[in-house]
Amino acid sequence: MKTLWIIILYIFVLLVWTVIWFFCAPTLARDVITWYGKVDWNDSVGKVYNDISYWPGELNKFDLYVPAKKWQNSNKLIVYIHQGGYVGWDKSEDKNLLQNYASRWYVAAWVNYTVRNKSYPDATVTEMSEEIKQSIPVIKAEAEKLGYKLDMMAVAGASAWGNLAMIFAYCDAEPSPIPVKLVFQFVWPVSLDPVDWLWDDGSYKSDEEAQKAIDFLKLFSPEEITVEMMRDGTYKEKIKNISPHKLVTEKSMPTLAAYGLEDKVVPYNTSGPYLFPALEKNKVTFEYVLFPKSGHALNRDKEQPDIMWKKLTEYLEKYLN
């Protein structure tokens, strides 16, 4: 019973932070990440095709943004995976970013997928990742119907969904029908290990401590994990497929990241310290922009947004051409 209440409390905290993030913060993360570079969206800039189905699920839809005029970027795709703590949000919330990409002649897709909520209480990161993978061939086909023959792509995301973007980039890029050349993310979690989130020492001396960690992992992975696995550390292999830093190889694509060092929702210690050494070890090109005064909203460092977007423009021009 105590373990159940811990899980309920964890989900409640995620939901509360999502509500605060969406309604209350004076400058929201979606403003810093997606409002920056807002364009006057009209037919002379581009067009959006809404709610295209890619999989049987109710939420398996995407919006496709295409530029009004074809230019040198018009055969390049940017796939953005929406944020929301694995439990909410929707592709319609941050359309400014997709409009901005289309205004620069990129084709852009905003993907929805099954989130963990009252209707889908057992949805896991593993299943969400599979849905993202299934969307790419359909995005490619729909773009070709409109005359855009996509030959390379970047994948992006923010917050929890940045985790999904990295999993796709580092694990599912090779079989992708569109070659993945770049991944860029904001305030993402890299490690979902209970040690980093439940503030335990990882010894799991009592069955209760081990079960608490197992219940935490069930929120993200359908893998069967036992108390013994928690104690001997073999559970780490079971969660490798949702641990982006474990998926990095020498073939991984250039990576761009941004983090708030005061982030209490996705603490920096669950992210950069895991990812950057893995990229460096495998000699993968990467850069990151740190927001030293900011939390999850990246809203307390005046100059950092300009630096972040300038760096993103450089990466898009260099690696998506």
Buried (B, 14 or more C-beta within 10 A) or exposed (E): EEBEEBBEEBBEEBBEBBEBBBEEBEBBBBBBBBBBBEBEBEEEBBBBBEEBEBBEBEBBBBBBBBBBEEEEBBBBBBBBBBBBBBBBBEBEBBBBBBBBBBBBBBBBBBBBBBBBBEEBEEBBBBBBBBBBBBBBEBBBEBBEEEEBEBEBBBBBBBBBBBBBBBBBBBBBBEEBEBEBBBBBBBBBBBBBBBBBBBEBEBEBEEEEBBBBBBBBBBBBBEBEBBBEBBBEEEBBEBBBBBBBBBBBEEEBBBBBBBBBBBBEBBBBEBBBEBBBEBBEEBEBBBBBBBBEEBBBBBBBBEEBBEBBBEBBEEBBEEBBE
